[in-house]
Amino acid sequence: MTVPARAVVLTGITLALAYAIVLIGAYGSGHFLYDAQGQPIANDFINVWAAGRLAVEGHAADAYDWVIHKAMEVRGAGHTFDNYYGWHYPPPFLFAAFVLALLPFTTAAIVWVAVTLPVYLAALASILGWRAGLAVALGFPATLWNIVAGQNGFLTAGLMGGALALLTRHPVAAGVCIGLLSYKPHFALLFPVALAAARQWTAFIAAGVVAVVVALASWIVFGTETWAMFLASTPRMTTAVLGEGLAEFGRLQSLYGLIRSLGFGAAAAAAGQAILAIVLAGGIWTLWRSRAAYELKAAGLAAAAVLVTPYLYIYDLCVLGVAVAFLLRLSPRAVPVRECVLLAIAVLLLLAYPYLKMQVGFAAAAIVLGLLLCRVWTAHRA
C-alpha cells in the first residue's frame, strides 16, 4: 500500500501553517522576539550579534572571552538575563556576525532567519522540486525550533543539501558549499569519507580550497589573536558542554547526550560516540562505493552527519530534512505506507521536544537511517 505524494505535501503545508500560528501566538503573548514588557528576548542568536559587535568595534578576539562576550550580549538585549550563550564558532563565521551586528539585535535576528531560510528552501527545492521541497522544508519540525532559537540550522542544512544536490552535475559548486560548511565543521566530518569513496576529487579539492581560503581571509581580517583565542577556548568549551553539562545533557540530541542523560560518565559517553562514528564512517564508505541509487547515498550521508557528532541540538535537525527529501525523491508519486508511518513518528518525536527534554532528535535520526538501510537492503536483494 502507498500514500499519494500530494498527501505528504498537504501534510507539510498544514504543519507549516500550524507553526505560523504558533509563532504569531507566541509573539502576541510575549514569548517570541519580545517579552510581555516589550523587551527583546535573548535567544541563541544573541551570541552571534555580540560576537559580531565586538568585531565591528575592533575586538574580534574578545568574542572568545566569556566575560566580555556576555557583557556585550547584555548590551545587545538591553537588559540582564541569566543564561550565557557562548560563541564557539571558528573565526570565518565572524564575517556573517560582523554584517548582522551593524543592525540592532532584534532586527538582526529577523534578518538572519529571513536570509538563511531561503537557502534551506532552495536546497530542498533542488532535491524535490519547488512544491514538494517547500512543503517538506517548512513542515519539518526542526524549522520551527530553528526560528524560535534564531539559530543556524537553515544555513547548515542549506549548504549540505545544496552540496548533495549539486555534486553529480556541478562538483565545483558542491565543493564550495562543503567548504563553507567549515563554519560548523563537525557536520562536515563524513564528507571527506564519502567524496573519497566516490572518487569525487574535484569536489574534494574545491572544498579544501574554499575552507582554507575563508580561514586565511578571517586570519587577515580579524587577526592572529582571534584564531589563538578560538583554539584556546575550544577545549574549555568542550569540557563545559560535554564534560560538565553546561547546556544540559537532555538538550544534547546525540548518542553522547543520551548516555550522559542515563547517568553514565564522560568516558563511557565518549566511547559510545566514537564507536558509532566509526560504524557510520565505515557505512558511508561502503554505501558511497556501492552502486546504490544516488538518493540513497545522499540521504545516508545527511542522516549520518547528524548522528556522528556529539554536539547536536534540536535546531540542527534541519539537516535531517535533507535526508528525508532524498528518501522521498525515490518515491515521486506515492510513498509506501510503512515509510509514511515511520516518518510520521519521527516528526512527532521532534514536535514533542519541548515536552520531552530527551534525545528525541537522536531517535528521529535513527528512524530515518533505519528507513534508508531498509531501502538499501531491498535494492541489494533486487
WOFENPE-V938137 format. One record per residue. N is the residue number from 1. PHI is phi in radians with two decimals (NA if undefined). PSI is psi in whole degrees, 0 to 359 (* if undefined). NEAR is the number of other ideal C-beta (glycine too) atoms within 12 Angstrom. Layout:
BEGIN
{{N & PHI & PSI & NEAR} {N & PHI & PSI & NEAR}}
END
This chain:
BEGIN
{{1 & NA & 148 & 11} {2 & -2.32 & 163 & 18} {3 & -1.99 & 129 & 23} {4 & -0.97 & 142 & 19} {5 & -1.06 & 328 & 27} {6 & -1.13 & 334 & 18} {7 & -1.19 & 323 & 23} {8 & -1.13 & 318 & 38} {9 & -1.10 & 315 & 29} {10 & -1.11 & 323 & 19} {11 & -1.10 & 317 & 29} {12 & -1.09 & 317 & 36} {13 & -1.12 & 319 & 22} {14 & -1.10 & 315 & 18} {15 & -1.11 & 319 & 30} {16 & -1.07 & 317 & 27} {17 & -1.11 & 322 & 18} {18 & -1.11 & 320 & 21} {19 & -1.09 & 319 & 30} {20 & -1.07 & 318 & 20} {21 & -1.12 & 318 & 15} {22 & -1.07 & 315 & 24} {23 & -1.14 & 319 & 24} {24 & -1.11 & 317 & 16} {25 & -1.13 & 320 & 14} {26 & -1.15 & 322 & 23} {27 & -1.12 & 316 & 22} {28 & -1.16 & 331 & 15} {29 & -1.66 & 5 & 15} {30 & 1.41 & 29 & 16} {31 & -2.08 & 8 & 18} {32 & -2.55 & 127 & 28} {33 & 1.23 & 303 & 31} {34 & -2.22 & 145 & 24} {35 & -1.48 & 184 & 22} {36 & -1.12 & 337 & 14} {37 & -1.57 & 2 & 10} {38 & 1.46 & 10 & 13} {39 & -1.58 & 147 & 19} {40 & -1.05 & 137 & 30} {41 & -1.48 & 125 & 32} {42 & -1.39 & 114 & 34} {43 & -2.07 & 193 & 36} {44 & -0.99 & 330 & 35} {45 & -1.14 & 340 & 42} {46 & -1.04 & 331 & 42} {47 & -1.21 & 326 & 43} {48 & -1.20 & 313 & 46} {49 & -1.07 & 316 & 45} {50 & -1.12 & 317 & 43} {51 & -1.10 & 317 & 48} {52 & -1.12 & 322 & 40} {53 & -1.16 & 320 & 37} {54 & -1.10 & 322 & 35} {55 & -1.16 & 319 & 37} {56 & -1.04 & 322 & 27} {57 & -1.52 & 8 & 19} {58 & 1.49 & 19 & 16} {59 & -2.26 & 51 & 27} {60 & -1.01 & 322 & 41} {61 & -1.08 & 333 & 30} {62 & -1.22 & 350 & 31} {63 & -1.10 & 337 & 47} {64 & -1.68 & 4 & 37} {65 & -1.66 & 112 & 26} {66 & -1.06 & 322 & 26} {67 & -1.21 & 310 & 15} {68 & -1.15 & 319 & 26} {69 & -1.12 & 318 & 37} {70 & -1.10 & 321 & 29} {71 & -1.07 & 322 & 21} {72 & -1.23 & 326 & 35} {73 & -1.07 & 316 & 38} {74 & -1.09 & 319 & 26} {75 & -1.10 & 320 & 24} {76 & -1.18 & 318 & 39} {77 & -1.29 & 334 & 33} {78 & 1.47 & 8 & 21} {79 & -2.85 & 160 & 19} {80 & -1.34 & 156 & 15} {81 & -2.70 & 159 & 20} {82 & -1.32 & 314 & 11} {83 & -1.21 & 156 & 21} {84 & -2.07 & 125 & 28} {85 & -1.79 & 100 & 34} {86 & -1.29 & 152 & 31} {87 & -1.77 & 110 & 41} {88 & -2.13 & 12 & 36} {89 & -1.50 & 153 & 38} {90 & -1.07 & 154 & 35} {91 & -0.93 & 329 & 41} {92 & -0.97 & 331 & 34} {93 & -1.23 & 347 & 36} {94 & -1.16 & 337 & 42} {95 & -1.05 & 312 & 29} {96 & -1.17 & 318 & 32} {97 & -1.09 & 321 & 39} {98 & -1.01 & 312 & 31} {99 & -1.13 & 316 & 21} {100 & -1.15 & 325 & 37} {101 & -1.28 & 355 & 37} {102 & -1.31 & 350 & 18} {103 & -1.89 & 159 & 24} {104 & -1.04 & 156 & 20} {105 & -0.92 & 303 & 37} {106 & -1.13 & 320 & 29} {107 & -1.08 & 317 & 20} {108 & -1.10 & 322 & 35} {109 & -1.11 & 319 & 38} {110 & -1.17 & 317 & 26} {111 & -1.10 & 320 & 24} {112 & -1.02 & 312 & 37} {113 & -1.15 & 318 & 37} {114 & -1.13 & 331 & 19} {115 & -1.52 & 321 & 22} {116 & -1.46 & 332 & 35} {117 & -1.04 & 315 & 33} {118 & -1.05 & 331 & 22} {119 & -1.11 & 316 & 34} {120 & -1.14 & 315 & 42} {121 & -1.09 & 318 & 39} {122 & -1.13 & 322 & 28} {123 & -1.11 & 312 & 41} {124 & -1.25 & 330 & 45} {125 & -1.17 & 325 & 28} {126 & -1.22 & 341 & 34} {127 & -1.56 & 315 & 41} {128 & -1.95 & 353 & 35} {129 & 1.63 & 159 & 22} {130 & -1.10 & 314 & 19} {131 & -1.10 & 305 & 21} {132 & -1.22 & 322 & 35} {133 & -1.09 & 315 & 35} {134 & -1.13 & 320 & 29} {135 & -1.11 & 315 & 33} {136 & -1.18 & 316 & 46} {137 & -1.11 & 312 & 48} {138 & -1.30 & 331 & 36} {139 & -1.52 & 348 & 36} {140 & -1.23 & 129 & 48} {141 & -1.00 & 328 & 41} {142 & -1.06 & 336 & 47} {143 & -1.05 & 314 & 45} {144 & -1.09 & 313 & 38} {145 & -1.17 & 328 & 35} {146 & -1.20 & 321 & 43} {147 & -1.14 & 316 & 39} {148 & -1.06 & 318 & 30} {149 & -1.43 & 342 & 35} {150 & 1.17 & 34 & 37} {151 & -1.64 & 188 & 36} {152 & -1.86 & 20 & 42} {153 & -1.03 & 325 & 47} {154 & -1.13 & 318 & 42} {155 & -1.18 & 315 & 37} {156 & -1.04 & 310 & 45} {157 & -1.16 & 323 & 47} {158 & -1.11 & 317 & 41} {159 & -1.18 & 318 & 43} {160 & -1.19 & 314 & 50} {161 & -1.11 & 320 & 48} {162 & -1.10 & 317 & 41} {163 & -1.07 & 315 & 48} {164 & -1.25 & 326 & 49} {165 & -1.23 & 329 & 35} {166 & -1.61 & 342 & 31} {167 & -0.96 & 314 & 38} {168 & -1.33 & 337 & 20} {169 & -1.88 & 325 & 17} {170 & -2.35 & 76 & 20} {171 & -1.08 & 328 & 26} {172 & -1.16 & 314 & 23} {173 & -1.07 & 321 & 25} {174 & -1.09 & 319 & 38} {175 & -1.10 & 324 & 36} {176 & -1.08 & 315 & 28} {177 & -1.06 & 317 & 39} {178 & -1.15 & 319 & 45} {179 & -1.09 & 320 & 34} {180 & -1.21 & 336 & 38} {181 & -1.17 & 351 & 40} {182 & -1.13 & 350 & 36} {183 & -1.17 & 339 & 32} {184 & -2.39 & 71 & 36} {185 & -1.10 & 337 & 31} {186 & -1.20 & 348 & 32} {187 & -1.63 & 356 & 41} {188 & -1.89 & 11 & 37} {189 & -1.03 & 324 & 31} {190 & -1.62 & 353 & 42} {191 & -1.08 & 315 & 42} {192 & -1.04 & 323 & 29} {193 & -1.10 & 311 & 30} {194 & -1.14 & 315 & 42} {195 & -1.15 & 321 & 33} {196 & -1.18 & 319 & 21} {197 & -1.09 & 321 & 26} {198 & -1.54 & 1 & 32} {199 & 0.98 & 38 & 14} {200 & -1.55 & 68 & 33} {201 & -1.25 & 331 & 17} {202 & -1.10 & 311 & 24} {203 & -1.14 & 322 & 34} {204 & -1.03 & 310 & 29} {205 & -1.18 & 317 & 22} {206 & -1.05 & 319 & 29} {207 & -1.09 & 315 & 38} {208 & -1.11 & 318 & 24} {209 & -1.10 & 314 & 21} {210 & -1.10 & 317 & 30} {211 & -1.06 & 318 & 31} {212 & -1.19 & 318 & 18} {213 & -1.10 & 314 & 21} {214 & -1.19 & 328 & 30} {215 & -1.16 & 315 & 29} {216 & -1.11 & 319 & 18} {217 & -1.06 & 318 & 23} {218 & -1.19 & 327 & 32} {219 & -1.16 & 318 & 24} {220 & -1.16 & 316 & 17} {221 & -1.37 & 316 & 21} {222 & -1.78 & 352 & 36} {223 & 1.64 & 161 & 22} {224 & -1.13 & 323 & 17} {225 & -1.06 & 325 & 21} {226 & -1.11 & 315 & 37} {227 & -1.16 & 321 & 27} {228 & -1.10 & 318 & 17} {229 & -1.16 & 321 & 31} {230 & -1.08 & 312 & 35} {231 & -1.14 & 325 & 21} {232 & -1.29 & 328 & 17} {233 & -1.46 & 340 & 31} {234 & -1.06 & 313 & 25} {235 & -1.07 & 323 & 15} {236 & -1.12 & 317 & 21} {237 & -1.13 & 317 & 27} {238 & -1.06 & 317 & 23} {239 & -1.12 & 317 & 14} {240 & -1.17 & 317 & 21} {241 & -1.45 & 309 & 30} {242 & -1.52 & 330 & 33} {243 & -1.55 & 314 & 22} {244 & -1.78 & 352 & 16} {245 & 1.22 & 39 & 21} {246 & -0.95 & 322 & 23} {247 & -1.76 & 15 & 29} {248 & 1.30 & 125 & 21} {249 & -1.15 & 332 & 32} {250 & -1.13 & 337 & 24} {251 & -1.47 & 338 & 34} {252 & -1.24 & 118 & 34} {253 & -1.61 & 26 & 43} {254 & -1.89 & 172 & 44} {255 & -1.07 & 322 & 37} {256 & -1.00 & 312 & 40} {257 & -1.09 & 322 & 39} {258 & -1.12 & 314 & 31} {259 & -1.12 & 319 & 28} {260 & -1.17 & 322 & 34} {261 & -1.12 & 332 & 24} {262 & -1.41 & 359 & 17} {263 & 1.75 & 3 & 12} {264 & -1.44 & 162 & 19} {265 & -1.42 & 177 & 18} {266 & -1.14 & 324 & 24} {267 & -1.12 & 315 & 15} {268 & -1.14 & 318 & 18} {269 & -1.14 & 318 & 29} {270 & -1.13 & 320 & 23} {271 & -1.13 & 316 & 18} {272 & -1.08 & 317 & 26} {273 & -1.16 & 321 & 33} {274 & -1.14 & 317 & 21} {275 & -1.08 & 315 & 19} {276 & -1.06 & 318 & 32} {277 & -1.08 & 319 & 27} {278 & -1.14 & 317 & 19} {279 & -1.09 & 316 & 21} {280 & -1.13 & 318 & 35} {281 & -1.08 & 317 & 28} {282 & -1.12 & 321 & 21} {283 & -1.15 & 318 & 31} {284 & -1.15 & 319 & 39} {285 & -1.04 & 312 & 24} {286 & -1.11 & 316 & 24} {287 & -1.12 & 316 & 37} {288 & -1.35 & 346 & 34} {289 & -1.51 & 345 & 19} {290 & -1.44 & 180 & 21} {291 & -1.71 & 19 & 15} {292 & -1.06 & 156 & 30} {293 & -1.01 & 145 & 25} {294 & -1.04 & 326 & 27} {295 & -1.02 & 321 & 32} {296 & -1.19 & 320 & 36} {297 & -1.13 & 315 & 39} {298 & -1.16 & 317 & 44} {299 & -1.10 & 320 & 46} {300 & -1.10 & 318 & 46} {301 & -1.16 & 318 & 48} {302 & -1.14 & 317 & 49} {303 & -1.18 & 318 & 44} {304 & -1.18 & 330 & 44} {305 & -1.07 & 326 & 46} {306 & -1.47 & 339 & 52} {307 & -1.54 & 338 & 48} {308 & -1.36 & 336 & 41} {309 & -1.71 & 142 & 34} {310 & -1.35 & 341 & 35} {311 & -1.72 & 86 & 30} {312 & -2.41 & 130 & 42} {313 & -2.15 & 169 & 39} {314 & -1.04 & 324 & 46} {315 & -1.24 & 337 & 40} {316 & -1.18 & 342 & 44} {317 & -1.21 & 358 & 49} {318 & -0.97 & 328 & 53} {319 & -1.06 & 327 & 57} {320 & -1.12 & 333 & 55} {321 & -1.07 & 330 & 55} {322 & -1.14 & 316 & 53} {323 & -1.09 & 317 & 47} {324 & -1.09 & 319 & 53} {325 & -1.07 & 317 & 47} {326 & -1.19 & 324 & 42} {327 & -1.13 & 318 & 42} {328 & -1.17 & 332 & 43} {329 & -1.16 & 339 & 33} {330 & -1.27 & 341 & 32} {331 & -2.23 & 72 & 29} {332 & -1.13 & 334 & 22} {333 & -1.85 & 324 & 17} {334 & -2.63 & 141 & 18} {335 & -1.87 & 133 & 33} {336 & -0.96 & 141 & 24} {337 & -1.01 & 318 & 17} {338 & -1.01 & 317 & 20} {339 & -1.17 & 320 & 31} {340 & -1.07 & 318 & 26} {341 & -1.11 & 314 & 18} {342 & -1.18 & 321 & 28} {343 & -1.15 & 324 & 38} {344 & -1.10 & 321 & 27} {345 & -1.11 & 317 & 22} {346 & -1.07 & 317 & 36} {347 & -1.11 & 317 & 36} {348 & -1.13 & 323 & 21} {349 & -1.07 & 316 & 30} {350 & -1.17 & 323 & 43} {351 & -1.17 & 333 & 28} {352 & -1.40 & 358 & 21} {353 & -0.88 & 313 & 31} {354 & -1.08 & 337 & 20} {355 & -1.75 & 344 & 11} {356 & -2.19 & 92 & 21} {357 & -1.35 & 69 & 19} {358 & -2.57 & 186 & 26} {359 & -1.46 & 60 & 37} {360 & -1.18 & 329 & 38} {361 & -1.18 & 320 & 46} {362 & -1.08 & 317 & 42} {363 & -1.11 & 317 & 32} {364 & -1.10 & 318 & 43} {365 & -1.14 & 323 & 44} {366 & -1.14 & 323 & 31} {367 & -1.12 & 314 & 33} {368 & -1.10 & 319 & 42} {369 & -1.14 & 324 & 37} {370 & -1.11 & 318 & 26} {371 & -1.05 & 318 & 37} {372 & -1.06 & 314 & 41} {373 & -1.10 & 323 & 27} {374 & -1.09 & 317 & 23} {375 & -1.09 & 317 & 35} {376 & -1.10 & 316 & 30} {377 & -1.12 & 319 & 16} {378 & -1.09 & 316 & 18} {379 & -1.13 & 321 & 20} {380 & -1.12 & 316 & 16} {381 & -1.16 & 325 & 8} {382 & -1.19 & * & 10}}
END
